Amino acid sequence: MTDLDSGRKSTARVLGARLWSSRWLLAAGVVSVLMVYAFAGISAHVLVPALLLLLAAAFLPTAGTGQFAQRVPAIEAIGLQRLSGEYLAAAVADPLIIFDRTATIVHANAAAFAAFGGIAPGMSLSLKFRAPEMQALLDGILSGDVASDVVDYVEKLPVERAYRVSASSVGHGTDLYVLVFKDQSETRRIDRMRADFIANASHELRTPLASIAGFIETLRGPARNDPAAREQFLQIMQSQTSRMARLIDDLLSLSRLEMKPYLKPGTEVDLRRTVESVIDSLGPLASDNNVVIERDFAEGPLNVPGDRDELFQVFENLLENACKYGQSGGRVVVSIAHSDAGSEPGIDVIIRDFGPGIPEEHIPRITERFYRIDVETSRTQKGTGLGLSIVKHILTRHNARLSIKSEVGKGAAFSVHLPTHG
């Protein structure tokens, strides 16, 4: 079907060329016939055949059109020759290497040079890629046992990257072969994150469940008739079930946020009122921890585009952490100020405590799921290890950013920068 369509297109091009080359002769003939018809009074039955005869004569092959018809395949061949291997390789975004029967590199595109610096035409692929899986891939292709094959390969330097490598021959009888490297690093990273998340969530739920199961067994056995032990165990069981409920709520909240990471909020939020509401709601917690919350708000309107409930959750989480983990400092300062730094004007909300601070090595990872600086302290404070991860997801959805500054022994400051324009 493809050959038939190509033949039809080629014939149409030839006929069009003949008609175009005879255009002036055809026009002169038509004018002559019309003049004879007008002035000599010939019959209309003669006029129509005469015009058809002229049109048929225009399609007859001439020396010029014959040469053009012969040139059409040649022109097409020249166009295809321009699509050389180098141009085609350059159009491929993935690293691509063309090699011959001796496993010698013939050509590598720019992506291959960027990924595997130091490769050049004439270099041996067997010496460049010495991993057993790559050697087996090259041997299988060059021996002719398989027409194409795929393996997984990990490049260690300069940074570790995982590739799915496919090898195949180029055409028939060319003695050339091609390697294409498909980067799988991001996919592998996401898979590891998913596996780690499931493992961490399972662990966090298994611990309180095991505790509750043990207390139930004790209450049904040795402590069946011990009112004091029963009351103590029931209190612990209630605490553990509350912890599981908080964990499940945070998991559901995180899942909902991940389902809509790029949804643009369509309403405006008054940060002054929102932060005031957060401070009021956490007043009892601050009192229980002997922490005084101080305010330092800028004058004038403090409005940003966003979702009030989600931003409330952000500031509630940050202020709650400051009251719990920075309680030794005795106070927490909440400030709101306009920020014109850089090319993104907005409003900064800073929550600063004066507690023990955060060691520098923990700051880059503190927003990861289930990451804790001190596991026992976090559990004592009823933390789930998901709060800052939720904060990060909400701020990403609002095109905002979180920055953390801390010095051990001098407290920590969590700064939220919210743009004033969506």
C-alpha positions as CSV (number, residue, x, y, z in Angstrom):
1,M,0.0,0.0,0.0
2,T,2.8,2.4,0.8
3,D,4.6,1.6,-2.6
4,L,1.3,2.2,-4.4
5,D,0.8,5.6,-2.7
6,S,4.3,6.6,-3.5
7,G,3.9,5.7,-7.1
8,R,0.7,7.7,-7.3
9,K,2.4,10.7,-5.8
10,S,5.4,10.4,-8.2
11,T,3.0,10.2,-11.2
12,A,1.1,13.3,-10.0
13,R,4.3,15.2,-9.6
14,V,5.4,14.3,-13.2
15,L,2.0,15.3,-14.7
16,G,2.0,18.5,-12.8
17,A,5.5,19.3,-14.1
18,R,4.5,18.7,-17.7
19,L,1.4,20.9,-17.4
20,W,3.5,23.7,-15.8
21,S,6.2,23.5,-18.5
22,S,3.5,23.7,-21.2
23,R,1.5,26.4,-19.6
24,W,2.3,29.2,-22.1
25,L,1.7,27.0,-25.1
26,L,-1.6,25.8,-23.6
27,A,-2.7,29.3,-22.9
28,A,-1.9,30.5,-26.4
29,G,-3.8,27.5,-27.9
30,V,-6.9,28.2,-25.8
31,V,-6.9,31.9,-26.7
32,S,-6.5,31.0,-30.4
33,V,-9.4,28.5,-30.3
34,L,-11.6,31.0,-28.5
35,M,-10.8,33.8,-31.1
36,V,-11.7,31.5,-34.0
37,Y,-14.9,30.5,-32.2
38,A,-15.8,34.2,-31.6
39,F,-14.9,35.6,-35.0
40,A,-15.2,32.8,-37.5
41,G,-18.5,31.5,-36.1
42,I,-17.5,27.8,-35.8
43,S,-19.9,25.4,-34.0
44,A,-19.7,24.9,-30.2
45,H,-19.5,21.2,-31.0
46,V,-16.1,21.8,-32.5
47,L,-15.0,24.2,-29.7
48,V,-15.1,21.6,-26.9
49,P,-13.1,18.8,-28.6
50,A,-10.5,21.4,-29.7
51,L,-10.0,22.5,-26.1
52,L,-9.8,18.9,-24.9
53,L,-7.2,18.2,-27.6
54,L,-5.1,21.1,-26.5
55,L,-5.2,19.9,-22.9
56,A,-4.2,16.3,-23.9
57,A,-1.3,17.7,-26.0
58,A,0.0,19.6,-22.9
59,F,0.4,16.3,-21.0
60,L,2.4,14.6,-23.8
61,P,6.0,14.0,-22.7
62,T,8.6,16.4,-24.1
63,A,12.4,16.4,-23.8
64,G,12.3,18.8,-20.9
65,T,9.6,17.0,-18.9
66,G,11.3,13.7,-19.5
67,Q,14.4,15.0,-18.0
68,F,12.5,16.3,-15.1
69,A,10.8,13.0,-14.5
70,Q,14.2,11.3,-14.4
71,R,15.4,14.0,-11.9
72,V,12.6,13.4,-9.4
73,P,14.1,10.1,-8.0
74,A,17.5,11.6,-8.0
75,I,16.3,14.6,-6.0
76,E,14.6,12.3,-3.5
77,A,17.8,10.3,-3.2
78,I,19.8,13.4,-2.5
79,G,17.4,14.4,0.3
80,L,17.7,11.0,1.9
81,Q,21.5,11.2,1.7
82,R,21.4,14.4,3.7
83,L,19.7,12.4,6.6
84,S,23.0,10.9,7.5
85,G,23.6,8.9,10.7
86,E,25.2,11.9,12.5
87,Y,22.1,14.0,11.9
88,L,19.7,11.3,13.0
89,A,21.8,10.5,16.1
90,A,21.9,14.2,17.0
91,A,18.1,14.2,16.9
92,V,17.9,11.5,19.6
93,A,17.7,12.9,23.2
94,D,19.1,9.8,24.8
95,P,22.8,8.8,24.7
96,L,23.4,7.0,21.4
97,I,26.5,5.2,20.1
98,I,27.1,3.8,16.6
99,F,29.8,1.1,16.4
100,D,31.1,-1.5,13.9
101,R,31.7,-5.2,13.9
102,T,34.9,-4.8,15.9
103,A,33.0,-3.0,18.7
104,T,34.8,0.2,17.7
105,I,32.9,3.5,18.1
106,V,32.0,5.1,14.8
107,H,29.9,8.0,16.1
108,A,28.4,9.2,19.4
109,N,25.8,11.9,19.8
110,A,26.1,14.9,22.2
111,A,24.0,13.2,24.9
112,A,26.5,10.3,24.9
113,F,29.5,12.6,25.2
114,A,27.7,14.4,28.2
115,A,26.9,11.1,29.9
116,F,30.1,9.2,29.3
117,G,32.8,11.8,28.9
118,G,36.0,10.7,27.2
119,I,34.4,8.7,24.4
120,A,35.5,9.3,20.8
121,P,35.4,7.6,17.4
122,G,37.9,4.9,17.2
123,M,37.7,3.9,20.8
124,S,36.8,0.3,21.8
125,L,33.4,-0.1,23.4
126,S,34.7,-3.2,25.2
127,L,37.3,-1.1,27.0
128,K,34.9,1.7,27.7
129,F,32.1,-0.4,29.2
130,R,33.7,-3.3,31.1
131,A,30.6,-4.4,33.1
132,P,29.8,-8.1,32.5
133,E,26.3,-7.2,31.3
134,M,27.6,-4.8,28.7
135,Q,30.2,-7.3,27.5
136,A,27.5,-10.0,27.1
137,L,25.3,-7.5,25.2
138,L,28.1,-6.7,22.7
139,D,29.0,-10.3,22.3
140,G,25.4,-11.3,21.5
141,I,24.9,-8.6,18.9
142,L,28.2,-8.9,17.2
143,S,28.0,-12.7,17.0
144,G,24.7,-12.5,15.2
145,D,22.9,-14.7,17.7
146,V,20.3,-12.0,18.4
147,A,19.1,-9.1,16.2
148,S,18.5,-6.9,19.2
149,D,18.9,-7.1,23.0
150,V,18.3,-5.1,26.2
151,V,20.2,-5.0,29.5
152,D,20.2,-2.9,32.6
153,Y,23.5,-1.1,33.2
154,V,24.7,1.2,36.1
155,E,27.3,3.9,35.4
156,K,29.1,4.7,38.6
157,L,31.1,7.8,37.8
158,P,30.9,10.8,37.9
159,V,27.5,10.2,39.5
160,E,25.6,6.9,39.7
161,R,23.1,6.6,36.8
162,A,20.9,3.6,35.9
163,Y,20.3,2.9,32.2
164,R,18.2,0.5,30.2
165,V,20.5,-0.2,27.2
166,S,19.2,-1.5,23.9
167,A,21.5,-2.8,21.1
168,S,20.5,-3.5,17.5
169,S,21.9,-3.7,14.0
170,V,21.6,-0.7,11.6
171,G,19.8,-1.8,8.4
172,H,21.0,-4.8,6.4
173,G,24.5,-5.4,5.4
174,T,25.9,-2.2,6.8
175,D,28.0,-3.9,9.5
176,L,27.0,-1.1,11.8
177,Y,25.2,-1.4,15.2
178,V,23.7,1.1,17.6
179,L,23.5,1.3,21.4
180,V,20.8,3.5,23.0
181,F,20.9,4.3,26.7
182,K,17.6,5.1,28.3
183,D,18.0,6.8,31.7
184,Q,16.1,5.0,34.4
185,S,17.6,6.8,37.4
186,E,14.5,8.8,38.3
187,T,12.2,5.8,37.9
188,R,14.5,3.8,40.2
189,R,14.6,6.6,42.7
190,I,10.8,6.8,42.8
191,D,10.6,3.0,43.2
192,R,13.0,3.1,46.2
193,M,11.0,6.0,47.7
194,R,7.8,4.0,47.4
195,A,9.4,0.9,48.9
196,D,10.9,2.9,51.7
197,F,7.6,4.6,52.3
198,I,5.7,1.3,52.6
199,A,8.3,-0.1,54.9
200,N,8.3,2.9,57.2
201,A,4.5,3.2,57.3
202,S,4.3,-0.5,58.1
203,H,6.8,-0.2,60.9
204,E,5.1,2.8,62.3
205,L,1.8,1.0,62.4
206,R,3.2,-2.3,63.6
207,T,4.8,-0.9,66.7
208,P,1.6,0.4,68.4
209,L,-0.4,-2.6,67.1
210,A,2.1,-5.0,68.8
211,S,1.9,-2.9,72.0
212,I,-1.9,-3.0,72.0
213,A,-2.0,-6.7,71.3
214,G,0.4,-7.4,74.2
215,F,-1.7,-5.3,76.6
216,I,-4.9,-7.1,75.5
217,E,-3.4,-10.4,76.1
218,T,-2.2,-9.3,79.6
219,L,-5.6,-7.9,80.5
220,R,-7.3,-11.2,79.5
221,G,-4.8,-13.1,81.6
222,P,-2.6,-12.0,84.6
223,A,-4.2,-8.6,85.0
224,R,-7.8,-9.7,84.6
225,N,-8.6,-8.9,88.2
226,D,-6.1,-6.0,88.8
227,P,-8.0,-2.7,88.5
228,A,-4.8,-0.6,88.8
229,A,-3.0,-2.5,86.1
230,R,-6.1,-2.5,83.9
231,E,-6.4,1.3,84.2
232,Q,-2.7,1.8,83.4
233,F,-2.8,-0.5,80.4
234,L,-6.0,1.0,79.0
235,Q,-4.4,4.5,79.2
236,I,-1.4,3.2,77.2
237,M,-3.6,1.5,74.7
238,Q,-5.6,4.8,74.2
239,S,-2.4,6.6,73.7
240,Q,-1.2,4.1,71.1
241,T,-4.6,4.2,69.2
242,S,-4.4,8.0,69.1
243,R,-0.9,7.7,67.7
244,M,-2.2,5.4,64.9
245,A,-5.1,7.7,64.2
246,R,-2.7,10.7,63.8
247,L,-0.5,8.7,61.5
248,I,-3.3,7.6,59.3
249,D,-4.7,11.1,59.2
250,D,-1.3,12.4,58.1
251,L,-0.9,9.6,55.5
252,L,-4.3,10.5,54.0
253,S,-3.5,14.2,54.1
254,L,-0.2,13.5,52.3
255,S,-1.9,11.3,49.7
256,R,-4.5,13.9,48.9
257,L,-1.8,16.5,48.4
258,E,0.2,14.3,46.1
259,M,-2.9,13.8,44.0
260,K,-3.1,17.5,43.2
261,P,0.5,18.9,43.3
262,Y,0.0,21.4,40.5
263,L,-3.5,22.6,41.3
264,K,-3.4,26.3,41.5
265,P,-5.3,27.8,44.5
266,G,-7.9,30.2,43.3
267,T,-8.7,32.3,46.5
268,E,-6.8,34.9,48.5
269,V,-5.7,34.3,52.1
270,D,-5.2,36.9,54.8
271,L,-2.0,35.7,56.4
272,R,-2.5,38.0,59.5
273,R,-5.8,36.4,60.4
274,T,-4.7,32.9,59.5
275,V,-1.6,33.0,61.7
276,E,-3.5,34.7,64.5
277,S,-6.0,31.7,64.4
278,V,-3.1,29.3,64.5
279,I,-1.6,31.0,67.6
280,D,-5.0,31.0,69.3
281,S,-5.5,27.3,68.6
282,L,-2.1,26.4,70.0
283,G,-2.4,28.6,73.1
284,P,-3.1,25.7,75.4
285,L,-0.2,23.7,74.0
286,A,2.2,26.6,74.5
287,S,1.0,27.1,78.1
288,D,1.5,23.4,78.9
289,N,5.1,23.6,77.6
290,N,5.7,27.0,79.4
291,V,6.3,28.7,76.1
292,V,5.3,32.3,75.3
293,I,4.4,33.1,71.7
294,E,5.5,36.6,70.6
295,R,4.1,38.4,67.5
296,D,5.9,40.7,65.1
297,F,3.6,41.4,62.2
298,A,4.1,44.1,59.5
299,E,1.5,46.8,59.0
300,G,-1.0,46.9,56.2
301,P,-2.6,44.1,54.2
302,L,-0.9,40.7,54.2
303,N,-2.7,38.8,51.5
304,V,-1.5,36.0,49.3
305,P,-3.2,33.7,46.8
306,G,-3.7,30.3,48.3
307,D,-5.9,27.8,50.2
308,R,-6.6,29.0,53.8
309,D,-7.0,25.5,55.3
310,E,-3.8,24.2,53.7
311,L,-1.8,27.3,54.9
312,F,-3.4,27.0,58.3
313,Q,-2.0,23.4,58.4
314,V,1.5,24.6,57.4
315,F,1.7,27.2,60.2
316,E,0.0,25.0,62.7
317,N,2.6,22.3,62.1
318,L,5.6,24.6,62.2
319,L,4.4,26.4,65.4
320,E,3.5,23.2,67.1
321,N,7.0,21.8,66.4
322,A,8.5,25.1,67.8
323,C,6.5,24.8,71.0
324,K,7.3,21.1,71.5
325,Y,10.9,20.8,70.5
326,G,12.0,24.4,71.4
327,Q,10.3,24.6,74.7
328,S,13.6,24.8,76.6
329,G,14.0,28.3,75.1
330,G,10.8,29.5,76.8
331,R,9.5,31.6,73.9
332,V,8.7,31.4,70.2
333,V,8.6,34.5,67.9
334,V,6.2,34.5,64.9
335,S,7.0,37.3,62.4
336,I,5.3,38.3,59.1
337,A,7.1,40.7,56.8
338,H,7.1,41.9,53.2
339,S,10.0,40.5,51.1
340,D,11.3,42.2,48.0
341,A,14.5,40.2,47.8
342,G,15.3,38.9,44.3
343,S,12.8,38.9,41.4
344,E,10.0,37.3,43.4
345,P,8.3,39.7,45.8
346,G,6.2,38.2,48.4
347,I,5.6,37.8,52.2
348,D,7.8,35.9,54.6
349,V,6.4,34.1,57.7
350,I,9.1,33.2,60.1
351,I,8.6,30.9,63.2
352,R,11.7,31.0,65.4
353,D,12.3,29.1,68.6
354,F,15.2,29.3,71.0
355,G,15.6,25.6,71.9
356,P,18.4,23.2,71.3
357,G,18.5,23.7,67.6
358,I,19.0,21.3,64.7
359,P,22.4,19.8,63.8
360,E,23.5,21.0,60.3
361,E,23.7,17.5,58.8
362,H,20.0,16.9,59.5
363,I,18.6,20.0,57.8
364,P,18.7,18.8,54.2
365,R,16.7,15.7,55.1
366,I,14.3,17.0,57.7
367,T,11.4,17.3,55.2
368,E,11.7,13.6,54.1
369,R,8.9,11.3,55.1
370,F,9.4,9.6,58.5
371,Y,12.8,11.3,58.9
372,R,13.5,12.1,62.6
373,I,16.4,13.7,64.3
374,D,15.7,11.9,67.6
375,V,13.2,9.0,67.3
376,E,12.4,8.8,71.0
377,T,11.9,12.5,71.5
378,S,9.7,12.6,68.4
379,R,7.5,9.8,69.7
380,T,7.4,11.3,73.2
381,Q,6.1,14.5,71.6
382,K,3.5,12.5,69.6
383,G,5.1,13.2,66.2
384,T,4.4,11.0,63.2
385,G,7.4,12.0,61.1
386,L,5.2,13.2,58.3
387,G,4.5,16.8,59.4
388,L,7.3,18.6,57.5
389,S,6.8,16.4,54.5
390,I,3.2,17.7,54.4
391,V,4.4,21.2,54.8
392,K,6.7,20.9,51.8
393,H,4.0,19.5,49.6
394,I,1.5,22.3,50.5
395,L,4.1,24.9,49.8
396,T,5.1,23.4,46.5
397,R,1.4,23.5,45.5
398,H,1.4,27.2,46.4
399,N,4.6,27.9,44.5
400,A,6.2,28.8,47.8
401,R,9.4,27.7,49.5
402,L,10.6,26.7,53.0
403,S,14.1,27.5,54.3
404,I,15.5,26.4,57.6
405,K,18.3,28.0,59.6
406,S,19.6,26.6,62.8
407,E,22.6,26.6,65.1
408,V,23.0,24.0,67.8
409,G,22.2,25.6,71.2
410,K,20.6,28.7,69.7
411,G,17.3,27.4,68.3
412,A,15.9,27.1,64.8
413,A,14.1,29.4,62.4
414,F,11.6,28.1,59.7
415,S,10.9,30.7,57.0
416,V,8.0,30.4,54.6
417,H,8.2,32.6,51.5
418,L,4.8,33.0,49.8
419,P,4.6,34.9,46.5
420,T,2.0,37.7,46.4
421,H,1.1,36.9,42.8
422,G,-0.2,33.4,41.7
